[in-house]
């Protein structure tokens, strides 16, 4: 797992991990729903790379529930491949946070899946709130 900043000065994190057998169908192709799990793994990696963790967010009295998921499939991974997910923040507003994702096979730079997840900041009771200062991610 690596992190980097690209030419636009946007902070990105790259998570890499193997395709697990349980994530595939009878043809050893990654099931479409597994890519959303890959988004979550990459998002958690992004936050750890920034010195954050979901557990710490909750410990501070906040949550970041998903309010929207967008996925576009143009290719697929298979059992035995290594997943590479590039993640960055596309939008960071006072109450809303949007992560963007690109999934490739570790062996090639061909983008197989793209997508985004939108989140809102809430307190532990589920009321929408402003992002706490210490959690304003890059």
Protein Blocks (a to p, Z undefined) as FASTA:
>chain_A
ZZdddfkopacddddddddfklpcfkopacfklmmmmmmmmmmmmmmmnopafklmmmno
pacddfbdcdddfbdcdehiacddddddfbdcfkbccdddddddfkbmcdfbgcdddddd
ddfkopacdddfklmcZZ
